[in-house]
Amino acid sequence: MRPLIAHEQACVLMLANAIGSDAERNQLLQDLKNCEVEDAAPDGSRLIFHIKGYKRPPYRGQDTFRGKDGFPVEGAMADADGGEMDVLLFSDQNNRVLELELVKHAGGPIIGPDWDSFRLK
């Protein structure tokens, strides 16, 4: 496990600022101060959050954080090969941060995310 790298943290903070619920946004910001991540995929496409002092409930699926419009808060960025990727931040059933996932539209392995190209959708 490791702390979030600066570009990962900047991405998550941008997503957090788009969350419609003040309570969920504030909880996420607090969780970010007390967490580490685990690289769950060798290409960096999935990070699992581990929050210090929080016992995660048994897994029952995941959900996206929602914006003021009720739609999922999502981002996008380019891969090193120019392929477009979605950036998704998921929560557990208690609305606590669970994972960050990069999904490449064309499929295949992620080569190297261009974090500077990150934008909210």
C-alpha positions in Angstrom: 0.0 0.0 0.0 1.0 3.6 -0.6 -0.2 7.1 -0.4 -1.9 8.7 -3.4 0.6 10.2 -5.9 0.1 14.0 -6.4 -1.6 13.6 -9.8 -4.0 10.9 -8.5 -4.9 13.1 -5.5 -5.5 16.1 -7.8 -7.8 14.0 -9.9 -9.8 12.7 -6.9 -10.1 16.2 -5.5 -11.5 17.5 -8.7 -14.0 14.6 -8.7 -14.8 15.3 -5.0 -15.6 19.0 -5.7 -18.2 17.9 -8.2 -20.1 15.7 -5.7 -23.6 17.1 -5.0 -24.0 16.1 -1.4 -22.1 18.2 1.1 -22.0 15.3 3.6 -20.6 12.8 1.0 -18.1 15.4 -0.3 -16.9 16.2 3.3 -16.6 12.5 4.2 -14.6 11.8 1.1 -12.2 14.7 1.8 -11.8 13.4 5.4 -11.2 9.9 4.1 -8.5 11.1 1.7 -6.6 12.5 4.7 -6.6 9.0 6.3 -6.1 6.6 3.5 -3.6 4.6 1.5 -4.2 2.9 -1.8 -3.5 -0.5 -3.1 -2.6 -1.0 -6.8 -5.2 -3.7 -7.7 -4.1 -4.0 -11.4 -0.6 -4.0 -12.8 -1.4 -1.3 -15.3 -2.6 1.1 -12.6 -6.2 1.0 -13.9 -7.6 0.2 -10.4 -6.7 1.6 -7.0 -8.4 0.3 -3.9 -8.7 2.7 -1.0 -7.9 1.6 2.6 -9.1 4.1 5.2 -7.3 4.0 8.6 -9.7 3.1 11.4 -12.6 2.2 9.1 -13.8 -1.4 9.0 -15.3 -1.8 5.6 -18.6 -3.8 5.5 -18.9 -7.0 3.5 -18.7 -6.2 -0.2 -22.2 -5.7 -1.7 -21.2 -3.9 -4.8 -20.1 -0.4 -5.4 -21.7 2.9 -6.5 -20.5 6.1 -8.0 -20.6 9.4 -6.2 -23.3 11.7 -7.7 -23.3 15.3 -8.8 -26.0 17.9 -8.1 -27.7 16.7 -11.3 -28.0 13.2 -9.9 -25.7 11.7 -12.5 -22.4 10.0 -11.6 -19.4 12.2 -11.1 -16.9 11.1 -13.8 -13.8 12.3 -15.5 -11.8 11.5 -18.6 -8.2 11.5 -19.7 -6.0 10.2 -22.5 -3.7 7.3 -22.4 -0.1 7.5 -23.7 -1.3 6.0 -27.0 -4.0 8.7 -27.4 -6.8 6.4 -26.4 -9.6 8.0 -24.3 -10.3 6.7 -20.8 -13.1 7.2 -18.3 -12.1 8.0 -14.7 -14.6 6.6 -12.1 -14.5 7.0 -8.4 -16.6 4.5 -6.5 -18.0 4.3 -3.0 -19.1 1.4 -0.8 -22.6 1.0 0.7 -21.7 3.6 3.4 -20.7 6.2 0.9 -17.0 5.8 1.8 -14.4 5.9 -0.9 -13.7 2.5 -2.3 -11.8 2.6 -5.5 -10.6 4.7 -8.5 -10.9 3.0 -11.8 -9.6 3.9 -15.3 -11.6 2.3 -18.2 -10.1 2.5 -21.6 -12.7 2.9 -24.3 -10.9 0.8 -26.9 -10.1 -1.9 -24.4 -6.6 -3.3 -23.9 -4.0 -2.5 -21.4 -3.4 1.0 -20.1 0.0 2.2 -21.3 0.5 5.4 -19.3 -2.3 7.8 -18.2 -1.8 11.4 -19.2 -2.9 12.9 -15.9 -2.4 16.4 -17.3 -5.2 15.7 -19.7 -7.7 14.9 -16.9 -11.0 16.7 -17.1 -14.4 16.3 -15.5 -17.2 15.0 -17.8 
